[in-house]
Amino acid sequence: MTFEPFQIGSVPVGGPLPVFILGPCALESEEFAWEMARSVKEIAAKTGIPLIFKASYDKANRTSISSFRGPGVKEGCRILGEIGKQLDVPVTTDIHTAEHAEIAAEHIDLLQIPAFLCRQTDLLEAAARTGRAVNVKKGQFLAPWDTVNIAEKLRAFGCHSFFITERGTTFGYNNLVADMRSLFWIRKEGIPVIFDATHSVQRPGGLGGSTGGDGELAPVLARAAIATGIDGLFMETHSDPATAMSDGPNQIPLEFLEDILVRLIAIHHASHGA
């Protein structure tokens, strides 16, 4: 079963290359967001990848009450919208409420549903009703075939431009495992699938008051996912992960991003006969 190709801004979904969703975990500041967006776009232009720029305006599901949150929905979406317009690149961010969907849709090209909220019918409906493309993170608690129900909800609400993102499955305490079979099974249902390389290497709550992770494994899993066959790859990147305000242990150092992308594109071509 296949899906009808669609566009997110100027980026084709179902084209010759997977979509690459890249950017920092959080909108740490407006200046930082612009620096990262310019750098990531420059790397995307060098490597020829279809880029969607990502950053979160509110880290609403962090481990600790003292964790960094972000600038909030209105200010964050304004920043991302301006980046998208001036740099001519589609942008995405995660939303948390039905109200946020309406606010974000004025500025954001791809609305992301967090994994913990992936079955929240009101939120899925609100996102679908905006007319924007939607990316739903598969909950850590779901089997791959359970995502069919999410897809049916979106279609029932009139949304046919959507992804499901695999981001690892809970594996005991403070750990996740990424099952590459999941990518095949979701695509087999005619659902465009993204692999989230950086969140799949998280150790949720693994540092006590914050999330840890095995960031060095993110490129390893990304290579496996590209070879398996996916429609998009999600990777968070940061100019200095050691000082990141959120998910530092999992983010790809910006200095390594170009080399990683070059390898991933080569694997894609080798695996798919291009």
C-alpha positions as CSV (number, residue, x, y, z in Angstrom):
1,M,0.0,0.0,0.0
2,T,1.4,3.4,-1.0
3,F,0.4,7.0,-0.2
4,E,-0.2,10.0,-2.5
5,P,2.9,12.3,-2.6
6,F,2.3,15.8,-1.2
7,Q,4.2,19.0,-0.6
8,I,5.1,20.8,2.6
9,G,5.9,24.3,1.3
10,S,8.6,23.7,-1.4
11,V,9.6,20.3,0.0
12,P,8.2,17.2,-1.8
13,V,7.1,14.2,0.4
14,G,7.5,10.9,-1.6
15,G,10.2,12.4,-3.8
16,P,13.6,10.9,-4.7
17,L,15.0,11.8,-1.3
18,P,13.6,11.5,2.2
19,V,12.6,14.7,3.9
20,F,15.1,15.9,6.6
21,I,13.7,17.5,9.7
22,L,16.6,19.2,11.4
23,G,17.2,21.8,14.1
24,P,17.7,22.3,17.8
25,C,15.5,20.8,20.4
26,A,14.4,24.1,21.9
27,L,14.1,27.8,20.9
28,E,16.7,28.9,23.4
29,S,16.6,32.5,22.1
30,E,15.6,34.3,18.9
31,E,19.3,35.0,18.1
32,F,20.2,31.3,18.6
33,A,17.3,30.1,16.5
34,W,18.4,32.3,13.6
35,E,22.0,31.2,13.9
36,M,21.0,27.6,13.8
37,A,18.5,28.0,11.0
38,R,21.1,29.8,8.8
39,S,23.7,27.1,9.5
40,V,21.4,24.2,8.9
41,K,20.1,25.7,5.7
42,E,23.6,26.2,4.4
43,I,24.5,22.6,5.1
44,A,21.2,21.5,3.4
45,A,22.1,23.5,0.3
46,K,25.5,21.9,0.2
47,T,24.2,18.4,0.5
48,G,21.1,18.8,-1.6
49,I,18.6,17.5,1.0
50,P,14.9,18.6,1.3
51,L,14.9,20.5,4.6
52,I,12.3,21.3,7.2
53,F,13.7,23.4,10.0
54,K,12.6,22.3,13.5
55,A,12.6,23.9,17.0
56,S,10.2,23.7,20.0
57,Y,8.6,26.8,21.5
58,D,7.6,24.9,24.7
59,K,9.2,21.9,26.3
60,A,6.1,21.0,28.1
61,N,6.8,17.4,29.0
62,R,10.2,17.8,30.6
63,T,11.3,15.6,33.6
64,S,11.8,18.4,36.2
65,I,9.8,21.5,37.3
66,S,13.1,23.4,36.9
67,S,13.7,22.3,33.3
68,F,13.8,25.0,30.6
69,R,10.5,25.5,28.8
70,G,10.9,28.1,26.0
71,P,9.4,31.4,24.8
72,G,5.8,30.1,24.5
73,V,3.5,29.4,21.6
74,K,2.9,33.0,20.3
75,E,6.4,34.2,20.5
76,G,7.9,30.9,19.4
77,C,5.7,30.5,16.4
78,R,6.4,34.2,15.4
79,I,10.1,33.5,15.4
80,L,9.8,30.3,13.4
81,G,7.4,31.9,10.9
82,E,9.8,34.7,10.3
83,I,12.7,32.2,9.8
84,G,10.6,30.2,7.4
85,K,9.7,33.3,5.3
86,Q,13.1,35.0,5.2
87,L,15.1,31.8,4.6
88,D,12.4,30.2,2.4
89,V,12.3,26.9,4.3
90,P,9.3,25.1,5.8
91,V,9.3,25.0,9.6
92,T,7.8,22.7,12.2
93,T,7.3,22.6,15.9
94,D,5.3,20.5,18.4
95,I,1.9,21.7,19.6
96,H,0.3,20.7,22.9
97,T,-3.3,21.9,22.9
98,A,-6.1,22.4,20.4
99,E,-5.7,26.2,21.0
100,H,-2.0,25.9,20.1
101,A,-2.9,24.3,16.8
102,E,-4.8,27.4,15.7
103,I,-2.1,29.8,16.7
104,A,0.7,27.7,15.2
105,A,-1.1,27.1,11.9
106,E,-0.7,30.8,11.1
107,H,3.1,30.5,10.9
108,I,4.0,26.8,10.9
109,D,4.0,24.5,7.8
110,L,4.1,21.1,9.6
111,L,2.4,20.6,13.0
112,Q,3.9,18.0,15.2
113,I,2.0,16.0,17.8
114,P,4.1,14.9,20.8
115,A,4.4,11.2,21.5
116,F,2.6,11.4,24.8
117,L,-0.4,13.0,23.1
118,C,-0.5,10.9,19.9
119,R,-3.9,9.4,20.7
120,Q,-5.4,12.7,22.0
121,T,-8.4,12.9,19.6
122,D,-9.2,16.5,20.2
123,L,-5.6,17.6,19.5
124,L,-5.5,15.4,16.3
125,E,-8.8,16.9,15.1
126,A,-7.6,20.5,15.8
127,A,-4.4,19.9,13.9
128,A,-6.2,18.3,11.0
129,R,-8.8,21.1,10.8
130,T,-6.0,23.7,10.2
131,G,-5.3,22.4,6.8
132,R,-1.6,22.1,7.6
133,A,0.4,18.9,7.2
134,V,0.7,16.9,10.5
135,N,3.5,14.8,12.0
136,V,2.5,12.5,14.8
137,K,5.2,11.0,17.0
138,K,4.4,7.4,17.8
139,G,3.9,7.0,21.5
140,Q,6.7,5.0,23.3
141,F,3.8,2.8,24.6
142,L,2.4,1.9,21.1
143,A,3.0,-1.0,18.8
144,P,3.6,0.0,15.2
145,W,0.3,-1.4,14.0
146,D,-1.5,0.8,16.6
147,T,-0.6,3.8,14.4
148,V,-3.3,2.7,11.9
149,N,-5.9,4.1,14.3
150,I,-4.2,7.4,14.5
151,A,-4.0,7.6,10.7
152,E,-7.8,6.8,10.5
153,K,-8.6,9.6,12.9
154,L,-6.6,12.1,10.8
155,R,-8.2,11.0,7.6
156,A,-11.7,11.2,9.2
157,F,-10.9,14.8,10.1
158,G,-9.9,15.6,6.5
159,C,-6.1,15.4,6.8
160,H,-4.4,13.4,4.2
161,S,-0.9,15.0,4.4
162,F,0.6,13.4,7.5
163,F,3.5,11.3,8.8
164,I,3.9,8.9,11.7
165,T,7.3,9.2,13.4
166,E,9.0,6.3,15.0
167,R,10.9,7.5,18.1
168,G,11.6,4.3,20.0
169,T,9.6,2.1,22.3
170,T,9.8,1.9,26.1
171,F,12.3,-0.8,27.1
172,G,12.3,-1.4,30.8
173,Y,13.1,1.7,33.0
174,N,14.8,4.8,31.6
175,N,15.5,3.2,28.3
176,L,14.1,3.0,24.7
177,V,14.7,0.6,21.8
178,A,14.3,1.4,18.1
179,D,12.8,-1.5,16.2
180,M,13.6,-1.1,12.5
181,R,10.8,-3.5,11.7
182,S,8.4,-0.8,12.8
183,L,9.4,1.4,9.8
184,F,8.5,-1.4,7.4
185,W,5.2,-2.2,9.1
186,I,4.0,1.4,9.2
187,R,4.9,2.1,5.6
188,K,3.2,-1.2,4.6
189,E,-0.1,0.4,5.8
190,G,0.4,3.2,3.3
191,I,1.5,5.7,6.0
192,P,4.5,7.9,5.3
193,V,7.0,7.2,8.1
194,I,9.8,9.3,9.7
195,F,12.5,8.0,11.9
196,D,13.5,10.2,14.8
197,A,17.2,9.3,15.3
198,T,17.9,11.6,18.3
199,H,14.9,10.9,20.5
200,S,15.2,7.2,19.9
201,V,18.5,7.3,21.8
202,Q,17.1,9.0,24.8
203,R,17.2,7.6,28.3
204,P,14.0,9.3,29.7
205,G,14.6,10.6,33.2
206,G,18.0,8.8,33.1
207,L,19.8,11.6,34.8
208,G,17.4,11.9,37.7
209,G,16.1,15.4,37.1
210,S,16.6,15.4,33.3
211,T,16.8,13.1,30.3
212,G,20.0,11.4,29.4
213,G,20.9,9.6,26.2
214,D,23.4,7.9,23.9
215,G,23.9,10.6,21.3
216,E,26.8,8.8,19.6
217,L,24.2,6.1,18.5
218,A,21.9,8.6,16.7
219,P,23.9,8.5,13.4
220,V,24.1,4.7,13.7
221,L,20.4,4.3,13.9
222,A,19.9,6.9,11.2
223,R,22.0,4.9,8.8
224,A,20.0,1.8,9.6
225,A,16.7,3.6,9.1
226,I,17.7,5.1,5.8
227,A,18.7,1.6,4.5
228,T,15.4,0.2,5.8
229,G,13.4,2.7,3.8
230,I,11.8,5.9,5.2
231,D,10.1,9.0,4.0
232,G,11.8,11.3,6.4
233,L,14.5,11.6,9.0
234,F,14.3,13.7,12.1
235,M,17.5,14.7,13.9
236,E,18.1,17.4,16.4
237,T,21.3,19.3,16.1
238,H,23.0,22.0,18.3
239,S,26.1,24.2,17.9
240,D,27.2,23.1,21.4
241,P,25.2,20.2,22.8
242,A,27.1,20.4,26.1
243,T,25.4,23.7,26.9
244,A,22.0,23.0,25.3
245,M,19.0,23.9,27.5
246,S,17.2,20.7,26.6
247,D,18.2,17.2,25.4
248,G,21.8,18.0,25.1
249,P,23.0,14.4,25.4
250,N,21.1,13.4,22.3
251,Q,21.7,16.2,19.9
252,I,24.1,16.0,16.9
253,P,26.9,18.5,17.1
254,L,26.4,20.9,14.3
255,E,30.0,20.5,13.2
256,F,29.4,16.8,12.3
257,L,26.0,17.3,10.6
258,E,27.3,17.7,7.0
259,D,29.4,14.6,7.1
260,I,26.5,12.6,8.6
261,L,24.1,13.8,5.9
262,V,26.6,12.9,3.1
263,R,26.8,9.4,4.4
264,L,23.1,9.1,4.8
265,I,22.4,10.2,1.2
266,A,25.0,7.7,-0.1
267,I,23.2,4.9,1.8
268,H,19.9,6.0,0.5
269,H,21.1,5.8,-3.1
270,A,22.8,2.5,-2.6
271,S,19.8,1.0,-0.9
272,H,17.2,2.2,-3.4
273,G,19.0,1.7,-6.7
274,A,19.4,5.4,-7.5
